[in-house]
């Protein structure tokens, strides 16, 4: 009898920095569930978001591709309908799929080509962007008002999905994307009481992290109660580095930056049946690796797989990967973010649904025009890109006017990226420059639609 296919639960925080964990040295925040997971499971000390802001990183999880390949330049941009998602790929391998929480990859209107349901999810209970206490959510296309702390609301719904998946005897993918600790911060009395000695603004920020930690505990307990924990890979990370209230753990810069503080995030993994011993992983890994890893573990095949930027981490799980076999690229594009207000959008949808007159998504929340363009040049790559090859990281900074600036750092000896070795390492710098430029041209090729032909 063949072994049962593994289940997958992908969890992601919204704006939690690398240092916003007690186990990573934060002096105040209380994260007992994350701390326990870090000590009994796998802790990734060099885990990278696909981009320094939210929507692009989410696109990288869904596709295994750097987000600029599909024009997901910054917050508020969407998936392109042509993209193959991890949910679609796993459905073809017999999985049932669900999305719970922050989406931020397109309109949630029922007819949207980029809502979760049209992106491969059988069941979805989602928010257009971040959400707080008593959030509005979209339940498979219907706007609903909920009651409770936001992180706990979505975990409860995810566990209902998992229960049904077990009853149907199907392997499952559950994507649980929290809306915390994104501003504005709203802590409950229960959690605020833990931080009474902190400044008020900090109290609410820390309270959101602790509430998310508790929800993770409920999720892990629920997996165990349903008897599915052993064969479930639980993967947790954040979507970008720390915000102003948060901590990078001493890394350079914060959210919105290609430096380490904007990209390096908490990373945790648990899979009792396969990962028998706790481990601290120092091999660079990232959100682009999630898609190829899950497809290999599930035995899923995509007939026309577009270019991937991630690598399967199955060799790492098997103890056969001691360094990253291929560099990771990052590119913060010149196209800026677009506002997406969850409550406003869902209240409007609820009113339309109550009146029986729902505006089409193509009119109410169209895919941004910049995302549908397919004539981007491959001779200029503004704003800031980077090429991460294990311990070495090359930066390419292209201002609006003037020459391109290059910087090179050895992260093994200089995790704060404070000692530029570009002139001291000419051969290494030249090789990495060539590789980064070729990668950027490849990204533009994808951006201009050539992967879909």
Secondary structure, DSSP 8 states (H G I E B T S, - for coil): ------EEEEEEESS--TT-SGGGT-SS---HHHHHHHHHSEEEEEEE-SSSSHHHHHHHHHHSS-GGGGT--STT----TT---HHHHHHTTT-EEEEEEE--SS--STT-TTSGGGGT-SEEEEESS---TT-EEEETTEEEE--S-HHHHHHHHHHHHHHHHHHTT--EEEEEE--TT-SS----HHHHGGGTTS-HHHHHHHHHHHHHHHHHHHHHHHHHHTT-STTEEEEEEESS---TTS--TT-SS-TT-SSHHHHEEEEEEE-TTT--S-EEE-S-EETHHHHHHHHHHHT---TT---------HHHHTT--SS-SS-EEEEEESS------HHHHHHHHHHHHHHT----HHHHS---HHHH-----SS---EEEEEEETTEEEEEEE-SSS--EEEEEETTT-TT--S--TTT-HHHHHHHHHHHHHHHHHHHHHHTTGGG-
